[in-house]
């Protein structure tokens, strides 16, 4: 009989310990995040990549490489198969022949966090979780709260007071318990850690459950499928916790092991903000772990993560693919955000804009070649960040006319 | 040779006049909107519905039934093929066996306006438009500005000052000329009308160009394809200008003529706000045109349209399918918005919420039966309306704990 999932077991990338997949697990006994292994040998015999192309237009088309074992546990809002948009004008502007944007704005909740939440919540449901708790900078909490609502799981979300207000709406409307803490996400994390112990709750914090990575992994599967199972040369990812980058790396390795893609893996690039660049610092020093970044600050709230639990996995992915890490300042991000809207009609988030600023810089330095195929992740919709743009429209009374000789606002 | 489009000509549904499709057209000489006709007899011989299923995951998979004649003119950001999400819990709550939501949040710019803009801008490009102008309540202007940017067309957008602020960001960032008018959309329309004459610009106002309907039509094509070419019993649509409803009706009729769907067309329901219900009023009085609704007001900005140019087409679609028109008050809308988030994990827009409140009411009255298949259009993402939700989260200091005995916010 064909299996819905070829999941085999969980393993610890630090100490090698293994665990089963039918019970609830958080991190390894050694403190490291756990990763999922699949029985790729068996899968290879039963599934062909062409099959995937004929299935439903969600990330669940890849169910054999996802951890949910019974289809009935899938909690879906139609997430995945976001477009891979060719950006010819911006590519010309940067002297790159093949520039693509994977647009994660076109997904439930408007950010790629929906992928981790869809798969994470589905698997949580499968292993019997009734109540989960997590800290968030906003978008992840919103995604988990909404998917938990659909799954019938009670969610408690703790968020800094200065996280985006729009996320409060999403969380509160889902019926989750919403708490604001007058502090940073690390303070929210401490409160969550205490609640996990006090009430024996499922901890859905980044990388403290093993399945969010599997959801994010589907970005890599989709990029490969959308490029007809050819690898691009470079993939750039705005890196806070780095789960997406870890996931993309994992996906491409699994596809290679299945024999569905050939050749060299793309060079993976972690893009950070100059206001919070622990991975860049570690990479520049050739280290395999990062150091907590003090007084971090950036308009790109999603990559304001001073120390990621999976930093060593991110750095491994960069080193193993001859990739790099690069930091972008807020001004360059916002300039690039406008350029992408102006040239290509895409209103992207500042984190996504950082990846384009990074490409521009890496092209100028020659690290990215003119003939390379480059894929940038836009991790969310620009409309989720209403406050970072200043607009100076022309003001008219009811009886006024447009005077075309007037200088008009051109977005600068 | 296979044709990219089977477009034949434009015709006037009021006076019967016809026009070609290679030049720029606005409304008919009699003032009525123009509609597009296709050579369905010829198309039937060359295309099978199964072909569509294997194509790219955008609305352009239906290119034979779209007006763009050369593929090179297609301006796309990956729009279309939004999910048709089964809502089992909400269906149970209303005693409806098969309830679906067509989720137009998962599309560029976060609302269904992207469909009209993608097709409208593409065709504008094809007929040589260099500069367009339009009034907007917000979301349509944002979509047209961004697609125009991608197409290299200059856009000038006039919007009421009290339209949503998020739309200003989208328009300004696209590089469009943005004007705010201290008045209503009808005042913006007057300023646009004058600019069209003064500077000989292309008027992209609702139904003043013939191609926006064709973009909106794809919602109907997708619903049919996603239900395996079976018709639902009822489709509900939040109705302001009504272009989507006109388009869905047109699409289903074209599919019927092609022989790709069989049986009775679904009953089409126009959902309005009690604060602006000209179509409902006309339908209740059995009339074929609506009367300007004075002092209109509703939180659902997208359906605040006091008099639609295509009102007679909307009413025709309702009468011809044994549909109906129904008005929902703001309070019921907001209550339903919360219910959908709470039960199904979807943060929908107030216009979308109105359709669910309408289903609830029509089910209670018996107009919708328990065993019917019902499709509601959610026309946009809830995140585009940040100001209509009040949130009362729990407040914590850094050293506080979550006290599970405390009453926690449940979204009411």
Contacts between the chains, C-beta under 8 A, distances in Angstrom:
chain1	res1	chain2	res2	distance
A	54	B	54	7.8
A	57	B	57	5.6
A	57	B	81	5.8
A	57	B	83	7.4
A	58	B	83	7.1
A	75	B	345	7.8
A	76	B	85	7.9
A	77	B	83	7.1
A	77	B	85	6.0
A	77	B	103	7.5
A	77	B	345	6.1
A	77	B	346	6.3
A	78	B	82	7.3
A	78	B	83	2.4
A	78	B	84	7.8
A	78	B	85	5.5
A	78	B	103	6.2
A	78	B	106	6.4
A	81	B	57	5.8
A	82	B	78	7.3
A	83	B	57	7.4
A	83	B	58	7.2
A	83	B	77	7.1
A	83	B	78	2.5
A	84	B	78	7.8
A	85	B	76	7.9
A	85	B	77	6.0
A	85	B	78	5.5
A	103	B	77	7.5
A	103	B	78	6.2
A	103	B	108	7.7
A	105	B	108	7.3
A	105	B	110	7.6
A	106	B	78	6.4
A	106	B	106	5.1
A	106	B	107	6.4
A	106	B	108	6.8
A	107	B	106	6.4
A	108	B	103	7.7
A	108	B	105	7.3
A	108	B	106	6.8
A	108	B	345	7.8
A	108	B	346	7.3
A	109	B	347	7.0
A	109	B	383	7.7
A	110	B	105	7.6
A	110	B	110	6.9
A	110	B	381	6.2
A	110	B	383	5.6
A	133	B	402	7.8
A	142	B	347	8.0
A	146	B	341	6.8
A	146	B	345	4.0
A	146	B	346	7.2
A	146	B	347	6.3
A	147	B	345	5.5
A	148	B	345	7.5
A	149	B	341	6.5
A	149	B	342	5.8
A	149	B	343	7.0
A	149	B	344	7.2
A	149	B	345	4.3
A	150	B	343	7.8
A	150	B	344	5.5
A	150	B	345	3.2
A	150	B	346	7.8
A	151	B	345	7.7
A	156	B	402	6.6
A	156	B	408	7.5
A	158	B	396	7.2
A	158	B	402	7.4
A	161	B	395	7.9
A	165	B	386	6.6
A	166	B	383	5.5
A	166	B	386	5.0
A	168	B	391	4.7
A	168	B	393	6.3
A	169	B	347	7.4
A	169	B	382	7.2
A	169	B	383	7.6
A	169	B	386	6.3
A	169	B	389	4.5
A	169	B	391	6.1
A	170	B	341	7.8
A	170	B	347	5.2
A	170	B	382	7.3
A	170	B	383	7.0
A	172	B	389	7.1
A	172	B	391	4.2
A	172	B	392	7.7
A	172	B	393	6.7
A	172	B	409	6.1
A	172	B	411	5.4
A	173	B	337	7.1
A	173	B	338	5.6
A	173	B	341	4.0
A	173	B	342	7.1
A	173	B	347	5.9
A	173	B	382	7.4
A	173	B	389	6.2
A	173	B	411	5.6
A	174	B	341	5.1
A	174	B	342	6.4
A	174	B	345	6.5
A	174	B	347	7.5
A	174	B	411	7.1
A	175	B	341	7.2
A	175	B	342	4.1
A	175	B	410	5.7
A	175	B	411	4.6
A	176	B	411	8.0
A	177	B	394	7.2
A	177	B	402	7.9
A	177	B	408	4.0
A	177	B	409	6.2
A	177	B	410	7.8
A	178	B	391	7.1
A	178	B	393	4.1
A	178	B	394	6.9
A	178	B	409	5.5
A	179	B	393	6.1
A	179	B	394	4.4
A	179	B	395	7.5
A	179	B	396	5.2
A	179	B	402	6.4
A	180	B	393	4.9
A	180	B	394	7.2
A	180	B	395	5.6
A	180	B	396	6.8
A	181	B	396	4.6
A	181	B	397	7.3
A	181	B	398	6.4
A	181	B	400	7.5
A	182	B	395	7.4
A	182	B	396	7.2
A	182	B	397	5.8
A	182	B	398	6.6
A	183	B	397	7.9
A	183	B	398	4.4
A	187	B	398	4.6
A	190	B	398	7.7
A	191	B	396	6.3
A	191	B	400	6.7
A	191	B	401	6.5
A	191	B	402	6.3
A	194	B	401	5.4
A	194	B	402	7.6
A	195	B	401	6.9
A	195	B	402	4.6
A	195	B	404	7.8
A	198	B	401	7.0
A	198	B	402	7.8
A	198	B	404	7.8
A	199	B	402	8.0
A	199	B	404	5.6
A	337	B	173	7.2
A	338	B	173	5.6
A	341	B	146	6.8
A	341	B	149	6.5
A	341	B	170	7.8
A	341	B	173	4.0
A	341	B	174	5.2
A	341	B	175	7.2
A	342	B	149	5.8
A	342	B	173	7.1
A	342	B	174	6.4
A	342	B	175	4.2
A	343	B	149	7.0
A	343	B	150	7.8
A	344	B	77	8.0
A	344	B	149	7.2
A	344	B	150	5.5
A	345	B	75	7.8
A	345	B	77	6.1
A	345	B	108	7.8
A	345	B	146	4.0
A	345	B	147	5.5
A	345	B	148	7.5
A	345	B	149	4.3
A	345	B	150	3.2
A	345	B	151	7.7
A	345	B	174	6.5
A	346	B	77	6.3
A	346	B	108	7.3
A	346	B	146	7.2
A	346	B	150	7.8
A	347	B	109	7.0
A	347	B	142	8.0
A	347	B	146	6.3
A	347	B	169	7.4
A	347	B	170	5.2
A	347	B	173	5.9
A	347	B	174	7.5
A	381	B	110	6.2
A	381	B	381	7.8
A	381	B	383	7.4
A	382	B	169	7.3
A	382	B	170	7.3
A	382	B	173	7.3
A	383	B	109	7.7
A	383	B	110	5.6
A	383	B	166	5.5
A	383	B	169	7.6
A	383	B	170	7.0
A	383	B	381	7.4
A	383	B	383	6.2
A	383	B	384	5.9
A	384	B	383	6.0
A	386	B	165	6.6
A	386	B	166	5.1
A	386	B	169	6.3
A	386	B	386	6.6
A	389	B	169	4.5
A	389	B	172	7.1
A	389	B	173	6.3
A	391	B	168	4.7
A	391	B	169	6.1
A	391	B	172	4.2
A	391	B	178	7.1
A	392	B	172	7.7
A	393	B	168	6.3
A	393	B	172	6.7
A	393	B	178	4.1
A	393	B	179	6.1
A	393	B	180	4.9
A	394	B	177	7.3
A	394	B	178	6.9
A	394	B	179	4.4
A	394	B	180	7.2
A	395	B	161	7.9
A	395	B	179	7.5
A	395	B	180	5.6
A	395	B	182	7.4
A	396	B	158	7.2
A	396	B	179	5.2
A	396	B	180	6.8
A	396	B	181	4.6
A	396	B	182	7.2
A	396	B	191	6.3
A	397	B	181	7.3
A	397	B	182	5.8
A	397	B	183	7.9
A	398	B	181	6.5
A	398	B	182	6.6
A	398	B	183	4.4
A	398	B	187	4.6
A	398	B	190	7.6
A	400	B	181	7.5
A	400	B	191	6.7
A	401	B	191	6.5
A	401	B	194	5.4
A	401	B	195	6.9
A	401	B	198	7.0
A	402	B	133	7.8
A	402	B	156	6.6
A	402	B	158	7.3
A	402	B	177	7.9
A	402	B	179	6.4
A	402	B	191	6.3
A	402	B	194	7.6
A	402	B	195	4.6
A	402	B	198	7.8
A	402	B	199	8.0
A	404	B	195	7.8
A	404	B	198	7.8
A	404	B	199	5.6
A	408	B	156	7.5
A	408	B	177	4.0
A	409	B	172	6.1
A	409	B	177	6.2
A	409	B	178	5.5
A	410	B	175	5.7
A	410	B	177	7.8
A	411	B	172	5.5
A	411	B	173	5.7
A	411	B	174	7.0
A	411	B	175	4.4
A	411	B	176	7.9
